[in-house]
């Protein structure tokens, strides 16, 4: 049988191509046909992941685009995702040796004068646009990407999404985390910063606090094979683990 490294490489190729973009369905089919025994081993591997049940009301299911197909709401999207469960009380999330990096880097960000806070309404679009501009994107590229993201991923407009922003001492936004809530689960869609360093650690800390304040029990992300390099390591520090997400 194929080894663990071979299975892991196969799963990474299914989710992302060599450029880091999502793998096309045609390419996925080609890879699977070319490596049938690896595909079977991968299926057996992920079928052993635990089932995590989230609560999503029937009225929300047809619009939970991260979990259901818009045209086929009865068909579940994504066999495996990553998740963290938010404890009660919330301060337990930051405790323990596994969260040492998160605590340290968050403290460093605050010591540097950075702050994190929820943003809502029209400010969400302004925050996203500013971060993208600082990263060198052109105005038209920003508008096109926002439009595509809202259409494909969100069940509501950007203005109704969950969003937190990180601001420098001059109140200039340097990072954001955006998600959408369905029942007791929040699906992160974007987490981008225009500065390197501790910004994204503080940003996720604020996102956890905001998700919990809205009654969320789970934060859901892409499966580990969809991440590349440092992002995969970062997700591990935050506590994300793979599971089969299902409706309670």
C-alpha positions as a Python dict, from the first residue, in 0.01 Angstrom:
ca = {
    (1, 'X'): (0, 0, 0),
    (2, 'X'): (116, 360, -62),
    (3, 'X'): (297, 526, 228),
    (4, 'X'): (172, 822, 429),
    (5, 'X'): (391, 1070, 238),
    (6, 'X'): (258, 945, -97),
    (7, 'X'): (-102, 979, 21),
    (8, 'X'): (-32, 1326, 157),
    (9, 'X'): (122, 1438, -173),
    (10, 'X'): (-178, 1300, -361),
    (11, 'X'): (-424, 1490, -141),
    (12, 'X'): (-224, 1812, -182),
    (13, 'X'): (-236, 1772, -562),
    (14, 'X'): (-612, 1721, -545),
    (15, 'X'): (-664, 2052, -363),
    (16, 'X'): (-391, 2275, -509),
    (17, 'X'): (-183, 2267, -828),
    (18, 'X'): (187, 2359, -848),
    (19, 'X'): (97, 2730, -871),
    (20, 'X'): (-107, 2722, -550),
    (21, 'X'): (-439, 2761, -733),
    (22, 'X'): (-731, 2519, -676),
    (23, 'X'): (-693, 2207, -890),
    (24, 'X'): (-945, 2183, -1173),
    (25, 'X'): (-1194, 1895, -1178),
    (26, 'X'): (-1042, 1763, -1500),
    (27, 'X'): (-696, 1758, -1341),
    (28, 'X'): (-831, 1585, -1031),
    (29, 'X'): (-987, 1313, -1244),
    (30, 'X'): (-664, 1267, -1439),
    (31, 'X'): (-456, 1235, -1120),
    (32, 'X'): (-701, 985, -972),
    (33, 'X'): (-709, 768, -1285),
    (34, 'X'): (-330, 778, -1306),
    (35, 'X'): (-286, 675, -940),
    (36, 'X'): (-588, 454, -853),
    (37, 'X'): (-421, 269, -563),
    (38, 'X'): (-308, 595, -405),
    (39, 'X'): (-660, 734, -447),
    (40, 'X'): (-807, 429, -271),
    (41, 'X'): (-554, 460, 10),
    (42, 'X'): (-638, 831, 47),
    (43, 'X'): (-1010, 753, 62),
    (44, 'X'): (-951, 498, 336),
    (45, 'X'): (-729, 745, 522),
    (46, 'X'): (-977, 1032, 530),
    (47, 'X'): (-1273, 803, 601),
    (48, 'X'): (-1117, 735, 942),
    (49, 'X'): (-1134, 1101, 1044),
    (50, 'X'): (-1393, 1177, 1315),
    (51, 'X'): (-1734, 1310, 1221),
    (52, 'X'): (-1802, 1657, 1369),
    (53, 'X'): (-2164, 1764, 1366),
    (54, 'X'): (-2258, 2131, 1339),
    (55, 'X'): (-2605, 2269, 1391),
    (56, 'X'): (-2749, 2448, 1090),
    (57, 'X'): (-3122, 2515, 1069),
    (58, 'X'): (-3313, 2397, 763),
    (59, 'X'): (-3377, 2756, 658),
    (60, 'X'): (-2999, 2817, 649),
    (61, 'X'): (-2892, 2499, 471),
    (62, 'X'): (-2975, 2602, 115),
    (63, 'X'): (-2779, 2926, 157),
    (64, 'X'): (-2475, 2786, 344),
    (65, 'X'): (-2260, 2798, 30),
    (66, 'X'): (-1944, 2683, 206),
    (67, 'X'): (-2119, 2360, 305),
    (68, 'X'): (-2381, 2306, 36),
    (69, 'X'): (-2397, 2350, -338),
    (70, 'X'): (-2625, 2641, -427),
    (71, 'X'): (-2788, 2445, -711),
    (72, 'X'): (-2792, 2116, -520),
    (73, 'X'): (-2846, 2202, -151),
    (74, 'X'): (-2897, 1835, -65),
    (75, 'X'): (-2538, 1754, -169),
    (76, 'X'): (-2267, 1820, 84),
    (77, 'X'): (-1959, 2009, -37),
    (78, 'X'): (-1618, 1892, 78),
    (79, 'X'): (-1565, 1546, 220),
    (80, 'X'): (-1314, 1672, 477),
    (81, 'X'): (-1256, 2018, 627),
    (82, 'X'): (-1050, 2149, 920),
    (83, 'X'): (-1205, 2284, 1237),
    (84, 'X'): (-1149, 2410, 1588),
    (85, 'X'): (-1408, 2387, 1864),
    (86, 'X'): (-1445, 2697, 2079),
    (87, 'X'): (-1455, 2602, 2449),
    (88, 'X'): (-1663, 2754, 2724),
    (89, 'X'): (-1533, 2965, 2883),
    (90, 'X'): (-1346, 3097, 2580),
    (91, 'X'): (-1022, 3175, 2765),
    (92, 'X'): (-949, 2801, 2769),
    (93, 'X'): (-881, 2822, 2395),
    (94, 'X'): (-556, 3014, 2452),
    (95, 'X'): (-428, 2791, 2732),
    (96, 'X'): (-177, 2507, 2711),
    (97, 'X'): (164, 2452, 2548),
    (98, 'X'): (15, 2414, 2199),
    (99, 'X'): (-103, 2777, 2204),
    (100, 'X'): (228, 2922, 2323),
    (101, 'X'): (312, 3070, 1981),
    (102, 'X'): (-36, 3218, 1948),
    (103, 'X'): (-13, 3384, 2291),
    (104, 'X'): (341, 3510, 2231),
    (105, 'X'): (282, 3653, 1885),
    (106, 'X'): (-50, 3811, 1986),
    (107, 'X'): (123, 3983, 2279),
    (108, 'X'): (400, 4104, 2045),
    (109, 'X'): (143, 4255, 1811),
    (110, 'X'): (-28, 4441, 2093),
    (111, 'X'): (305, 4561, 2231),
    (112, 'X'): (378, 4708, 1887),
    (113, 'X'): (62, 4919, 1914),
    (114, 'X'): (-161, 4704, 1692),
    (115, 'X'): (-526, 4662, 1782),
    (116, 'X'): (-801, 4433, 1656),
    (117, 'X'): (-1171, 4506, 1645),
    (118, 'X'): (-1487, 4393, 1464),
    (119, 'X'): (-1583, 4581, 1150),
    (120, 'X'): (-1931, 4579, 1005),
    (121, 'X'): (-2150, 4721, 732),
    (122, 'X'): (-1988, 4921, 451),
    (123, 'X'): (-1662, 4937, 649),
    (124, 'X'): (-1596, 4571, 561),
    (125, 'X'): (-1550, 4649, 194),
    (126, 'X'): (-1331, 4950, 278),
    (127, 'X'): (-1110, 4738, 506),
    (128, 'X'): (-1066, 4463, 246),
    (129, 'X'): (-997, 4712, -31),
    (130, 'X'): (-734, 4898, 172),
    (131, 'X'): (-542, 4582, 260),
    (132, 'X'): (-545, 4469, -103),
    (133, 'X'): (-430, 4812, -220),
    (134, 'X'): (-140, 4800, 24),
    (135, 'X'): (-47, 4462, -123),
    (136, 'X'): (-30, 4620, -470),
    (137, 'X'): (-363, 4519, -618),
    (138, 'X'): (-533, 4749, -865),
    (139, 'X'): (-879, 4889, -793),
    (140, 'X'): (-1045, 4690, -1071),
    (141, 'X'): (-885, 4365, -956),
    (142, 'X'): (-1011, 4429, -603),
    (143, 'X'): (-1369, 4496, -715),
    (144, 'X'): (-1375, 4188, -939),
    (145, 'X'): (-1242, 3962, -665),
    (146, 'X'): (-1486, 4094, -406),
    (147, 'X'): (-1774, 4038, -646),
    (148, 'X'): (-1668, 3682, -724),
    (149, 'X'): (-1612, 3597, -359),
    (150, 'X'): (-1951, 3731, -252),
    (151, 'X'): (-2123, 3538, -531),
    (152, 'X'): (-1948, 3204, -476),
    (153, 'X'): (-1889, 3184, -104),
    (154, 'X'): (-2128, 3406, 88),
    (155, 'X'): (-2494, 3345, 157),
    (156, 'X'): (-2528, 3715, 229),
    (157, 'X'): (-2365, 4035, 119),
    (158, 'X'): (-2017, 4129, 237),
    (159, 'X'): (-2175, 4384, 470),
    (160, 'X'): (-2346, 4103, 665),
    (161, 'X'): (-2038, 3882, 703),
    (162, 'X'): (-1827, 3839, 1018),
    (163, 'X'): (-1514, 4047, 990),
    (164, 'X'): (-1239, 4176, 1217),
    (165, 'X'): (-960, 4414, 1122),
    (166, 'X'): (-615, 4480, 1265),
    (167, 'X'): (-512, 4848, 1284),
    (168, 'X'): (-174, 5010, 1339),
    (169, 'X'): (-120, 5298, 1588),
    (170, 'X'): (-235, 5549, 1323),
    (171, 'X'): (-561, 5351, 1279),
    (172, 'X'): (-458, 5227, 933),
    (173, 'X'): (-587, 4877, 865),
    (174, 'X'): (-310, 4621, 806),
    (175, 'X'): (-503, 4294, 808),
    (176, 'X'): (-848, 4138, 821),
    (177, 'X'): (-1023, 3805, 869),
    (178, 'X'): (-1361, 3747, 705),
    (179, 'X'): (-1610, 3466, 753),
    (180, 'X'): (-1973, 3368, 726),
    (181, 'X'): (-2188, 3206, 995),
    (182, 'X'): (-2429, 2917, 946),
    (183, 'X'): (-2590, 2794, 1267),
    (184, 'X'): (-2319, 2736, 1526),
    (185, 'X'): (-2037, 2720, 1271),
    (186, 'X'): (-1831, 3005, 1125),
    (187, 'X'): (-1652, 2938, 798),
    (188, 'X'): (-1343, 3151, 742),
    (189, 'X'): (-1320, 3273, 384),
    (190, 'X'): (-1035, 3523, 378),
    (191, 'X'): (-751, 3607, 615),
    (192, 'X'): (-501, 3849, 464),
    (193, 'X'): (-250, 4099, 599),
    (194, 'X'): (-40, 4362, 424),
    (195, 'X'): (240, 4331, 680),
    (196, 'X'): (453, 4037, 783),
    (197, 'X'): (501, 3940, 1143),
    (198, 'X'): (248, 3913, 1422),
    (199, 'X'): (-46, 4079, 1245),
    (200, 'X'): (-221, 3760, 1142),
    (201, 'X'): (-187, 3609, 1490),
    (202, 'X'): (-365, 3906, 1648),
    (203, 'X'): (-618, 3902, 1366),
    (204, 'X'): (-717, 3543, 1431),
    (205, 'X'): (-737, 3608, 1805),
    (206, 'X'): (-991, 3880, 1734),
    (207, 'X'): (-1177, 3655, 1493),
    (208, 'X'): (-1210, 3383, 1758),
    (209, 'X'): (-1346, 3636, 2005),
    (210, 'X'): (-1599, 3773, 1756),
    (211, 'X'): (-1715, 3426, 1646),
    (212, 'X'): (-1768, 3324, 2008),
    (213, 'X'): (-1955, 3647, 2082),
    (214, 'X'): (-2195, 3557, 1799),
    (215, 'X'): (-2268, 3218, 1952),
    (216, 'X'): (-2044, 3006, 1728),
    (217, 'X'): (-1917, 2675, 1859),
    (218, 'X'): (-1695, 2586, 1563),
    (219, 'X'): (-1464, 2768, 1324),
    (220, 'X'): (-1422, 2579, 998),
    (221, 'X'): (-1140, 2611, 745),
    (222, 'X'): (-1003, 2435, 438),
    (223, 'X'): (-859, 2084, 489),
    (224, 'X'): (-487, 2076, 572),
    (225, 'X'): (-388, 1970, 220),
    (226, 'X'): (-534, 2292, 79),
    (227, 'X'): (-273, 2496, 267),
    (228, 'X'): (82, 2549, 149),
    (229, 'X'): (404, 2586, 345),
    (230, 'X'): (381, 2835, 628),
    (231, 'X'): (1, 2855, 613),
    (232, 'X'): (-27, 2485, 696),
    (233, 'X'): (205, 2532, 994),
    (234, 'X'): (11, 2842, 1103),
    (235, 'X'): (-320, 2651, 1095),
    (236, 'X'): (-164, 2383, 1313),
    (237, 'X'): (-57, 2642, 1571),
    (238, 'X'): (-415, 2770, 1582),
    (239, 'X'): (-542, 2421, 1656),
    (240, 'X'): (-715, 2328, 1330),
    (241, 'X'): (-752, 1953, 1279),
    (242, 'X'): (-919, 1762, 993),
    (243, 'X'): (-1263, 1610, 1032),
    (244, 'X'): (-1572, 1519, 834),
    (245, 'X'): (-1809, 1810, 896),
    (246, 'X'): (-2173, 1706, 894),
    (247, 'X'): (-2511, 1846, 999),
    (248, 'X'): (-2636, 1743, 1343),
}
